[in-house]
C-alpha cells in the first residue's frame, strides 16, 4: 500500500555562536528578565521589526524567543559565563522551517543578529543539530521495531504514548519508534496526528490540508483516525555528525553539504519488510521508507557536494605530502651530485646524511617541538 506525502522538509535546526552579547543588550535582557519574574509572563523587547520575548528562565543567562515562526535564543551572561559553553545558541522553530526552509531561517538569523547589535564572523558559528521530517498519510501502517535495520549497538526504543520512552505493555498499540542518540544520529517514527491533537498545534493540519487540496483530495478529519492517521519519519543529526564529521561551521557549509550528511545517515539506517531470512541485511526495504528516501533525496538535492569534507582534507594533506616528498628527493639528489656521489651509492648517502641532519637538529637554538608546532600552524588543512 502507498502513503501520501503531506509535508516534507526541515523540522529542526540549531546553531551555536562563539560570541558574547554587547553590554547594551545585556542590560535590556537583565531588566526584561526581572520584569518577567515579577509578572510571571514573558517581557517583550522591540528591536526595529524584531520582537524578542524574554522569559524568566536561564539561571546564568537569558532565554528568549522570536515567535512560533522564529527561534528560541539562549544568551550567556558575559559577566557570569558558564565555562566552555557557547555564548549564544539559536534553536529554530518547526513552523518557521516548515514555511521558510533553510533560506528563511538564515534570513531571520541575520536580521536578528543585526537588530540585537551582536558582532560575529561566520567562523564563530557551529551547526549543533538538524532534523528532516516527512509526514505521510498512511492509516494502515504501524511501526515494528523488528523492521529497523541499524548499525550494531544502536539503541532502539519503542513507545506507546507521545511522552513515553518505553513500551508499557505488549498489547498496547505502538505509536512510535526511536533509534540512536540525538548527539549523533537518531531516527524517530511516530504518530504525528496524536501529537497534533494532544499539543493542539493545528497549524500542521493547515499544512497537511493544503497539500491535499493541491492534489484535489478531501481535507483530513482528525476525529476519524482510520482516515487521518499521519506518521512522521524524522531523521535527526547531532553535533557529532554535523560539527565533528561533516565540519559545518557556517551557513554556507549547511547549504552546501547538509544533504551529504543526511544521505550518509540514510545509508546506515533502514526500515524494512521483515521476512524469514535470518540475514536482516537481505530484508526488502519497506515501501514507506523508499518513499522517505526519495523525498529527502529530492528535497536536499541542491544541498549536496557529493564528497565528505574529511575526504577533501585528506586529499589536500596527501597532495602536500607528495609535493614535499618530491622536493626532498630533488634536494637529496642535488646534494649528492655536489658531493660527487654516484647513483650506486645514493641510498647509502641518504642514510648517512640523515644522521648528519639529526645532529644539526640537536645543535639548533630552537627546540624541535617548537619548530614542528610552527609548521603545523602554517599548514592547516581544516
C-alpha positions in Angstrom: 0.0 0.0 0.0 1.1 3.5 -0.8 1.2 6.6 1.5 0.5 10.2 0.6 3.1 12.8 1.4 1.6 15.7 3.3 4.7 17.6 4.2 8.5 17.3 4.0 11.4 19.5 5.0 13.5 20.7 7.9 11.8 20.3 11.3 14.7 21.4 13.5 17.9 23.4 13.2 20.2 24.6 15.9 23.3 26.8 15.8 25.8 27.9 18.4 27.8 31.1 18.1 31.1 31.6 20.0 30.3 35.3 20.7 29.2 37.5 23.6 26.2 39.8 23.6 27.1 43.5 23.8 26.6 45.4 27.1 23.6 47.3 25.8 21.7 44.1 25.0 22.7 42.5 28.3 21.3 45.5 30.2 18.0 45.2 28.4 17.8 41.5 28.8 18.5 41.8 32.6 15.7 44.3 33.0 13.3 42.3 30.9 14.1 39.0 32.8 13.5 40.7 36.1 10.1 42.0 34.8 9.2 38.5 33.5 9.9 37.1 37.0 7.7 39.8 38.7 4.8 39.4 36.2 5.1 35.6 35.6 4.9 36.3 31.9 7.2 37.0 29.0 8.5 40.5 28.6 8.6 41.8 25.0 11.5 43.9 23.7 11.4 45.6 20.3 14.4 45.9 18.1 13.0 47.6 15.0 10.9 45.0 13.2 12.1 42.2 15.6 10.1 41.3 18.7 12.1 39.4 21.3 10.1 37.8 24.1 12.3 37.4 27.2 11.3 34.7 29.7 12.1 34.3 33.4 14.3 31.3 32.7 18.0 30.9 32.5 19.9 30.6 35.8 23.1 32.2 34.5 21.9 33.8 31.3 18.8 34.7 29.3 16.2 32.7 27.4 14.0 34.4 24.8 12.2 33.6 21.6 11.1 35.4 18.4 7.7 33.7 18.0 6.4 30.5 16.5 8.0 31.3 13.1 11.3 32.4 14.6 13.6 30.8 17.1 14.5 30.2 20.7 17.5 32.2 21.7 19.8 31.3 24.6 22.2 34.1 25.6 25.0 33.5 28.1 25.6 36.3 30.6 29.0 37.7 29.7 29.5 38.6 33.3 28.6 35.2 34.6 29.8 32.8 31.9 29.5 29.0 32.2 32.9 27.8 31.2 33.3 26.2 27.7 29.7 26.9 26.8 28.9 28.9 23.6 27.8 32.5 24.2 24.7 32.2 22.0 22.5 29.2 21.0 19.8 29.6 18.3 17.1 26.9 18.0 14.9 27.5 15.0 11.2 26.6 15.4 9.4 24.0 13.3 6.7 26.2 11.8 9.3 28.7 10.6 11.3 25.9 9.0 8.2 24.3 7.5 7.2 27.6 5.8 10.5 29.3 5.1 13.1 26.5 4.9 16.8 27.0 5.3 16.7 30.3 3.5 14.0 31.7 5.7 15.9 30.6 8.8 19.1 32.2 7.6 17.3 35.5 6.8 15.7 35.5 10.3 19.1 34.8 12.0 20.9 37.6 10.2 18.1 40.1 10.7 18.0 39.3 14.5 21.8 39.4 14.9 21.9 42.8 13.2 18.9 44.1 15.2 20.5 42.9 18.5 23.8 44.5 17.7 25.8 41.3 18.1 29.1 41.3 16.2 30.2 37.9 14.8 32.0 36.3 11.9 30.9 33.1 10.1 33.7 31.0 11.6 32.2 31.5 15.0 29.2 29.5 14.0 28.7 25.8 14.6 25.8 23.6 13.5 24.6 21.6 16.5 21.5 19.8 15.3 19.4 19.4 12.2 16.1 17.4 11.7 14.5 16.5 8.5 10.9 15.1 8.6 8.4 13.7 6.2 4.7 13.4 7.2 2.9 10.5 5.5 -0.9 9.8 5.4 -0.9 6.0 6.0 -3.7 4.8 8.2 -2.8 1.1 7.6 0.8 1.5 9.0 2.0 0.6 12.5 5.7 0.7 13.4 7.5 -2.5 14.1 10.8 -2.4 16.0 12.0 -5.6 14.3 11.7 -3.9 11.0 14.5 -1.5 11.8 17.9 -2.4 10.5 20.5 -0.1 12.2 24.3 -0.2 12.9 25.3 -2.7 15.7 25.0 -1.2 19.2 22.3 1.3 18.2 19.7 1.6 21.0 16.1 1.2 19.8 13.2 2.4 21.9 9.5 1.5 21.3 6.9 3.7 22.9 3.1 3.8 23.2 2.4 7.4 24.1 3.6 10.8 22.9 5.6 11.5 26.0 6.6 7.9 26.8 10.0 6.4 26.1 9.4 2.7 26.7 6.8 0.0 25.8 4.1 -0.1 28.5 2.7 -3.5 27.6 2.9 -5.9 24.7 -0.8 -5.4 24.0 -0.6 -1.6 23.6 -0.8 0.0 20.2 2.7 1.0 19.2 2.7 4.7 18.1 6.4 5.2 17.7 10.0 4.0 17.4 13.2 5.8 18.2 16.7 4.6 17.3 20.1 6.1 18.0 21.3 9.1 20.1 20.4 12.7 19.4 24.0 13.8 19.9 25.0 11.6 16.9 22.3 10.1 14.6 18.7 9.4 15.5 15.6 8.1 13.7 12.1 8.7 15.0 8.9 7.3 13.5 5.9 8.4 15.4 2.2 9.2 15.3 2.1 12.9 14.3 -1.7 13.0 14.3 -1.8 12.1 18.0 0.9 14.7 18.9 -1.0 17.4 17.0 -4.2 16.6 18.9 -2.5 16.4 22.2 -0.5 19.6 21.8 -3.2 21.4 19.8 -0.8 22.5 17.1 -3.4 22.7 14.4 -1.0 24.6 12.2 0.1 21.2 11.0 -3.4 20.4 9.9 -3.4 23.5 7.8 -0.2 22.5 6.2 -1.4 18.9 5.6 -4.8 20.1 4.1 -3.0 22.5 1.8 -1.1 19.5 0.3 -4.3 17.5 0.0 -6.1 20.4 -1.7 -3.3 20.8 -4.2 -3.8 17.1 -5.1 -7.6 17.6 -5.3 -8.1 15.4 -2.3 -10.5 16.0 0.6 -9.2 17.6 3.9 -8.4 15.5 6.9 -10.9 14.9 9.7 -8.7 14.2 12.7 -11.7 12.7 14.6 -11.6 9.8 12.2 -8.4 8.0 12.9 -8.9 5.4 10.2 -8.8 8.1 7.6 -6.5 10.7 9.1 -3.6 8.7 10.6 -0.4 10.6 9.8 3.0 9.1 10.5 6.1 11.2 10.8 9.5 9.8 9.7 12.2 12.1 11.1 15.9 11.8 10.9 17.9 13.8 13.4 21.7 14.6 13.2 23.5 16.0 16.2 26.9 17.7 16.7 28.9 14.5 16.4 27.8 14.3 12.8 27.3 18.0 11.8 30.2 19.5 13.7 32.8 16.7 14.1 32.3 14.5 11.0 31.0 17.0 8.4 32.6 20.1 9.9 29.7 22.5 9.3 30.9 25.9 10.6 28.8 28.4 8.7 25.6 28.9 6.9 27.3 28.2 3.6 28.6 24.9 4.9 25.0 23.9 5.8 23.7 24.9 2.4 26.5 23.1 0.6 26.7 19.7 2.4 23.7 19.2 4.8 22.3 16.9 2.0 25.5 14.8 2.1 25.2 14.3 5.9 21.6 13.1 5.6 22.4 10.9 2.6 25.2 9.3 4.7 22.8 8.7 7.6 20.2 7.1 5.3 22.8 4.7 4.1 23.2 3.4 7.7 19.6 3.1 8.8 16.7 1.3 7.0 13.1 0.3 7.8 12.2 -3.0 6.2 9.6 -5.6 5.5 10.8 -8.5 7.7 11.0 -12.0 6.2 12.1 -15.4 7.4 15.6 -14.8 6.1 18.0 -14.9 9.1 20.2 -12.3 7.3 18.4 -9.0 8.1 20.5 -7.2 5.5 18.6 -9.0 2.8 15.2 -7.9 4.1 13.4 -5.8 1.4 13.1 -2.1 2.1 9.6 -1.0 3.3 7.6 1.0 0.8 7.2 4.0 3.1 11.0 4.0 3.7 11.6 4.1 0.0 9.2 7.0 -0.2 11.0 8.8 2.6 14.4 8.3 1.0 13.1 9.6 -2.4 11.6 12.7 -0.8 14.6 13.5 1.3 16.9 12.9 -1.6 14.9 15.2 -3.8 14.4 17.9 -1.2 18.2 18.1 -0.4 19.5 17.5 -3.9 20.9 21.1 -4.0 22.5 20.8 -0.6 24.9 18.0 -1.6 28.6 18.4 -2.6 28.9 14.6 -3.2 32.0 14.3 -1.0 32.8 14.5 2.7 34.9 17.4 4.0 37.2 14.9 5.7 37.9 13.3 2.3 38.8 16.7 0.9 41.0 17.5 3.9 42.8 14.1 3.5 43.2 14.6 -0.3 44.8 18.1 0.3 47.1 16.7 3.0 48.3 13.8 0.8 48.9 16.2 -2.1 51.0 18.4 0.0 52.9 15.4 1.4 53.7 14.2 -2.2 54.8 17.7 -3.1 57.2 17.9 -0.2 58.5 14.4 -0.8 59.3 15.4 -4.4 61.1 18.5 -3.2 63.1 16.4 -0.6 64.1 13.9 -3.2 65.2 16.7 -5.5 67.3 18.3 -2.8 68.9 15.0 -1.9 69.8 14.3 -5.5 71.3 17.8 -5.9 73.2 17.4 -2.6 74.5 14.0 -3.7 75.6 15.4 -7.1 77.5 18.3 -5.4 79.2 15.7 -3.1 80.1 13.7 -6.3 78.1 10.7 -5.2 77.4 8.1 -7.9 73.9 6.6 -8.4 75.0 3.3 -6.9 75.9 5.0 -3.6 72.8 7.3 -3.4 70.9 5.2 -0.8 73.9 4.9 1.5 74.5 8.7 1.1 70.9 9.4 2.2 71.2 7.2 5.3 74.5 8.9 6.4 73.2 12.3 5.6 70.1 11.8 7.7 72.4 11.1 10.7 74.1 14.4 9.9 70.8 16.2 9.8 69.9 14.7 13.2 73.0 16.3 14.8 72.1 19.6 13.3 68.6 19.4 14.9 70.3 18.9 18.3 72.5 21.9 17.7 69.7 24.3 16.7 68.9 27.1 19.1 65.1 26.5 18.9 63.7 23.2 20.2 62.3 20.7 17.6 58.9 20.7 19.3 58.5 24.4 18.8 59.6 24.2 15.1 57.2 21.4 14.4 54.3 23.3 16.1 55.1 26.4 14.0 55.0 24.3 10.8 51.7 22.7 11.9 50.2 26.2 12.3 51.3 27.1 8.9 49.9 24.0 7.2 46.3 23.7 8.5 44.0 21.7 6.2 40.8 22.1 8.2 
